[in-house]
Amino acid sequence: MGRIGFSELLLILIVVLLLFGAKRLPEIGASLGKAIREFQLALKGEKSDDQGTPKS
């Protein structure tokens, strides 16, 4: 198996666009970014700001 090239990335992007639609892509990107940040903080052993205070 080789590396993923430009044409493969373009095909994946088109499939994702067809599955979720253009309106949901920013929401999915934001959720994915937040999940990655939370995962990295968990690996470092730090707490995020969201967990420190309860919401009212």
CYANA upper distance limits for C-alpha pairs under 8 A (distance plus 0.5 A):
  4 ILE  CA      8 GLU  CA      6.55
  4 ILE  CA      9 LEU  CA      7.40
  5 GLY  CA      9 LEU  CA      6.90
  6 PHE  CA     10 LEU  CA      6.61
  7 SER  CA     11 LEU  CA      6.70
  8 GLU  CA     12 ILE  CA      6.73
  9 LEU  CA     13 LEU  CA      6.64
 10 LEU  CA     14 ILE  CA      6.73
 11 LEU  CA     15 VAL  CA      6.77
 12 ILE  CA     16 VAL  CA      6.69
 13 LEU  CA     17 LEU  CA      6.57
 14 ILE  CA     18 LEU  CA      6.67
 15 VAL  CA     19 LEU  CA      6.65
 16 VAL  CA     20 PHE  CA      6.53
 16 VAL  CA     21 GLY  CA      8.17
 17 LEU  CA     21 GLY  CA      5.53
 17 LEU  CA     22 ALA  CA      6.57
 17 LEU  CA     25 LEU  CA      7.92
 20 PHE  CA     24 ARG  CA      6.60
 20 PHE  CA     25 LEU  CA      7.34
 21 GLY  CA     25 LEU  CA      7.22
 22 ALA  CA     26 PRO  CA      8.45
 23 LYS  CA     27 GLU  CA      8.44
 24 ARG  CA     28 ILE  CA      6.69
 25 LEU  CA     29 GLY  CA      6.56
 26 PRO  CA     30 ALA  CA      6.63
 27 GLU  CA     31 SER  CA      6.71
 28 ILE  CA     32 LEU  CA      6.56
 29 GLY  CA     33 GLY  CA      6.58
 30 ALA  CA     34 LYS  CA      6.68
 31 SER  CA     35 ALA  CA      6.65
 32 LEU  CA     36 ILE  CA      6.71
 33 GLY  CA     37 ARG  CA      6.74
 34 LYS  CA     38 GLU  CA      6.64
 35 ALA  CA     39 PHE  CA      6.61
 36 ILE  CA     40 GLN  CA      6.69
 37 ARG  CA     41 LEU  CA      6.68
 38 GLU  CA     42 ALA  CA      6.61
 38 GLU  CA     48 SER  CA      7.71
 39 PHE  CA     43 LEU  CA      6.76
 40 GLN  CA     44 LYS  CA      6.88
 41 LEU  CA     45 GLY  CA      6.66
 41 LEU  CA     46 GLU  CA      5.86
 41 LEU  CA     47 LYS  CA      7.22
 41 LEU  CA     48 SER  CA      7.49
 42 ALA  CA     46 GLU  CA      6.55
 42 ALA  CA     47 LYS  CA      7.63
 47 LYS  CA     51 GLN  CA      7.44
 47 LYS  CA     52 GLY  CA      8.15
 48 SER  CA     52 GLY  CA      7.71
 49 ASP  CA     53 THR  CA      8.05
